[in-house]
Amino acid sequence: MVVGSSGSVGGSDRRSWTFFALLALFCVYMAFLYGPMAVIYVLSFQGENGGVTFPMTGFSLVWFADIWLPGQMANIPESFNRSIALAATVSVLSTVMAVAAGLAFRRNFPGSAFIFYLAVASLVMPSLLVGFGIGLGFRLLDLKPSIFTSALGAQLTWTLPFGLLAMFAVVNRFNRAWEEAATDLGASSWQKLRYVTLPILAPGIIGVAMGAFTLSYDEYARTTLTVGPKNTLPLEIYALISSASSPTLFAIGTLTTTVSFLIIGLTVLMVLRLQRRRLAATMKSG
């Protein structure tokens, strides 16, 4: 009995040390991940006479106001609008194609494996080479690159593979018994898709749309050689880094990150709302 008790205590000690070691590793990871972001957020509220480093000289919103003033930062609002419009377009196209592909790949068809690997192959290709190839192709065809042609195509090579992989995971968890039940009740193929399949897959579809939006919103490498004469927000910020050295850059980072978090928060709320509605409908039907 004594030996068993001692062994039990020893096992408990090992589990405790393992827990604290993993906790310490997690804290270090979070510090490396969010530490630089926290520094940017804090320094964006630097005092009027402060610089881009500590110590703080006070608290001010003057650097946020500088974003909207004519001068060196004049292109930031316009480039922000372009990035939002481009990201929204990429999100819609990526979601539609990912959902269609996810539903199509539920059945095996000749060449399905080849098409799948061909669709996700761009993930392993260097981003700059993808952008360079698209830009070179437009030049050979004597076409002018622009945001909603060459840049849109370049970003789809980045967002669509992620959307496909995410949608495949969502569709694989889908119970087709729901569709079979709808068929038994006389539903047509369109009715099954509209009233059964898409509502059940809706949380995953929203997640795909949000992921495509954020990937496009922050994309730099595939856009830089395909965007044409008008920059997106990441390109504009990169251009300012070498020519501006004020906390205004930190203020821009804070605002853009806030937009990303707002989008993620709205997406989570939409998913939770859909799940509550589905749960309420299930309880009502039961």
C-alpha positions in Angstrom: 0.0 0.0 0.0 2.8 2.4 0.8 4.6 1.7 -2.5 1.4 2.2 -4.5 0.8 5.5 -2.7 4.4 6.7 -3.4 4.0 5.8 -7.0 0.8 7.7 -7.2 2.4 10.7 -5.7 5.3 10.5 -8.1 3.0 10.3 -11.1 1.1 13.3 -9.8 4.4 15.3 -9.5 5.4 14.4 -13.1 2.0 15.5 -14.4 2.3 18.8 -12.5 5.8 19.5 -13.9 4.5 18.6 -17.4 1.6 21.0 -17.0 3.8 23.9 -15.8 6.3 23.2 -18.6 3.6 23.3 -21.3 2.1 26.4 -19.6 5.5 28.1 -19.7 6.0 27.2 -23.4 2.5 28.5 -24.2 3.3 31.8 -22.4 6.6 32.2 -24.4 4.7 31.5 -27.6 2.0 34.0 -26.8 4.7 36.6 -25.9 6.5 36.2 -29.2 3.2 36.2 -31.1 1.4 39.2 -29.5 4.3 41.1 -27.9 5.3 43.0 -31.0 1.6 43.7 -31.7 1.2 45.1 -28.2 4.2 47.4 -28.7 2.7 48.8 -31.9 -0.7 49.3 -30.2 0.9 51.2 -27.3 3.2 53.3 -29.3 0.4 54.4 -31.6 -0.9 56.5 -28.7 2.5 58.2 -28.3 2.5 61.8 -27.2 2.8 64.6 -29.8 6.5 65.0 -29.3 7.2 61.3 -29.0 9.0 59.0 -31.5 8.8 55.4 -32.6 10.5 54.1 -29.5 10.0 54.1 -25.8 9.7 55.9 -23.4 6.3 57.3 -24.0 6.1 61.1 -23.8 2.4 61.2 -23.0 -0.9 60.0 -24.5 -2.3 61.4 -27.7 -4.5 60.6 -30.7 -2.7 63.0 -33.0 -1.1 60.1 -35.0 -4.5 58.7 -35.9 -5.5 62.2 -37.1 -2.4 62.4 -39.3 -3.7 59.4 -41.3 -6.4 61.6 -42.8 -4.4 64.7 -43.4 -3.0 65.6 -46.8 0.7 64.8 -47.2 2.7 61.7 -46.9 -0.2 59.6 -45.6 -2.7 60.9 -48.1 -3.0 57.6 -50.0 -3.8 55.5 -46.9 -7.6 56.0 -46.9 -7.8 55.3 -50.6 -5.6 52.3 -50.4 -7.7 51.0 -47.5 -10.9 51.3 -49.6 -9.2 49.4 -52.4 -8.1 46.6 -50.1 -11.6 46.3 -48.6 -13.2 46.1 -52.0 -10.6 43.7 -53.3 -10.8 41.5 -50.2 -14.6 41.4 -50.4 -14.5 40.4 -54.1 -11.9 37.7 -53.4 -14.0 36.4 -50.4 -17.1 36.1 -52.5 -15.4 34.3 -55.4 -13.4 32.0 -53.2 -16.4 31.0 -51.1 -18.6 30.3 -54.2 -15.9 28.2 -55.8 -14.9 26.4 -52.6 -18.5 25.5 -51.8 -19.1 24.3 -55.4 -15.9 22.2 -55.3 -16.7 20.8 -51.9 -20.1 19.6 -53.0 -18.7 18.2 -56.3 -15.9 16.3 -54.7 -18.3 14.3 -52.5 -18.4 11.9 -55.4 -15.5 10.4 -57.1 -15.1 11.3 -60.8 -12.3 10.7 -63.3 -9.4 13.0 -62.7 -10.6 14.2 -59.3 -7.3 13.6 -57.6 -5.4 15.4 -60.4 -7.8 18.4 -60.2 -7.5 18.6 -56.4 -3.7 18.6 -56.4 -3.6 21.1 -59.3 -5.9 23.4 -57.3 -3.8 23.4 -54.2 -0.4 23.4 -55.9 -0.1 27.1 -55.7 0.4 26.9 -51.9 3.8 25.4 -52.4 4.9 27.9 -55.1 6.8 31.0 -54.0 4.4 33.9 -53.9 6.6 36.3 -55.7 7.1 33.9 -58.6 3.3 33.5 -58.9 2.8 37.2 -59.0 5.7 37.6 -61.4 4.3 34.9 -63.7 0.8 36.6 -63.8 2.3 40.0 -64.3 4.5 38.7 -67.2 1.5 36.9 -68.7 -0.5 40.2 -68.8 2.4 42.0 -70.4 2.8 39.3 -73.1 -0.9 39.6 -73.8 -0.6 43.4 -73.9 -3.0 43.8 -71.0 -2.7 46.4 -68.3 -2.5 44.9 -64.8 -5.1 46.3 -62.3 -6.6 45.5 -59.0 -9.7 43.6 -60.2 -8.0 41.7 -63.0 -4.4 40.5 -62.5 -4.3 41.3 -58.7 -7.6 39.5 -58.2 -6.4 36.4 -60.0 -3.1 36.4 -58.1 -4.9 36.6 -54.8 -7.3 33.8 -55.7 -4.3 31.5 -56.2 -3.6 32.1 -52.5 -7.1 32.2 -50.9 -8.9 29.5 -53.0 -6.7 26.6 -52.0 -7.2 27.4 -48.3 -10.9 27.7 -48.9 -11.0 24.4 -50.7 -9.2 22.6 -47.9 -11.5 24.2 -45.2 -14.6 23.4 -47.2 -13.6 19.8 -47.8 -13.2 19.4 -44.0 -16.7 20.9 -43.4 -18.3 18.8 -46.1 -16.7 15.6 -44.9 -18.5 16.1 -41.5 -21.8 16.6 -43.2 -24.3 13.8 -42.6 -26.0 13.0 -45.9 -28.9 11.3 -44.1 -30.4 14.8 -43.9 -30.5 15.0 -47.7 -31.8 11.5 -48.0 -34.6 12.4 -45.6 -35.4 15.5 -47.7 -35.5 13.3 -50.8 -37.9 10.9 -49.1 -40.2 13.9 -48.4 -40.3 14.8 -52.1 -37.7 17.7 -52.1 -36.1 18.5 -55.4 -32.3 18.8 -55.8 -32.5 22.6 -55.6 -34.8 22.4 -52.5 -32.3 20.1 -50.8 -29.4 22.4 -51.6 -31.3 25.6 -50.5 -33.2 24.3 -47.4 -31.0 21.5 -46.1 -27.4 21.4 -47.3 -26.5 25.1 -47.4 -28.1 26.0 -44.0 -26.3 23.1 -42.3 -23.0 24.1 -43.9 -23.5 27.8 -43.3 -21.1 28.1 -40.3 -18.3 26.6 -42.3 -19.1 28.6 -45.3 -19.0 31.8 -43.3 -15.6 30.7 -41.9 -14.3 30.2 -45.4 -15.5 33.6 -46.5 -13.8 35.2 -43.4 -10.6 33.4 -44.0 -10.4 34.4 -47.6 -11.2 38.0 -46.7 -8.4 38.3 -44.1 -5.9 36.5 -46.4 -6.6 38.9 -49.2 -6.7 42.0 -46.9 -3.1 41.3 -45.7 -1.6 39.9 -48.9 1.6 41.6 -50.2 3.9 39.2 -52.1 1.4 38.1 -54.8 0.0 41.6 -55.2 3.1 43.7 -55.6 3.8 42.7 -59.2 0.2 42.5 -60.4 -1.7 45.4 -58.8 -0.9 48.0 -61.4 -0.6 51.8 -60.7 -2.9 51.8 -57.6 -1.6 50.3 -54.4 -3.5 48.2 -51.9 -3.1 49.0 -48.2 -0.2 46.5 -47.5 1.8 47.9 -50.4 1.2 51.5 -49.3 2.3 50.7 -45.8 5.5 49.0 -47.1 6.3 52.0 -49.3 5.9 54.3 -46.2 8.2 52.3 -44.0 11.3 53.4 -46.0 10.2 57.0 -46.2 8.4 57.8 -42.9 9.4 57.3 -39.3 6.6 58.4 -37.1 4.1 56.7 -34.8 1.6 57.3 -37.6 2.7 53.9 -39.0 1.8 52.4 -35.7 -1.6 54.1 -35.8 -2.2 52.6 -39.2 -1.3 49.2 -37.9 -3.6 49.6 -35.0 -6.5 50.6 -37.2 -6.0 47.8 -39.7 -5.7 45.2 -37.0 -8.9 46.5 -35.4 -10.7 46.0 -38.7 -9.4 42.4 -38.8 -10.6 41.7 -35.3 -14.0 43.3 -36.0 -14.4 41.0 -39.0 -13.5 38.0 -37.0 -15.8 39.0 -34.2 -18.7 39.6 -36.5 -18.1 36.2 -38.1 -18.1 34.4 -34.8 -21.3 36.1 -33.8 -22.9 35.1 -37.1 -21.8 31.5 -36.6 -23.1 31.4 -33.0 -26.4 32.9 -34.1 -26.8 30.2 -36.8 -26.0 27.5 -34.3 -28.6 28.8 -31.9 -31.2 29.0 -34.6 -30.4 25.4 -35.6 -30.6 24.2 -32.1 -33.9 26.0 -31.5 -35.3 24.5 -34.7 -34.1 21.0 -33.7 -35.7 21.3 -30.2 -38.9 22.6 -31.7 -39.1 19.7 -34.3 -38.2 17.2 -31.6 
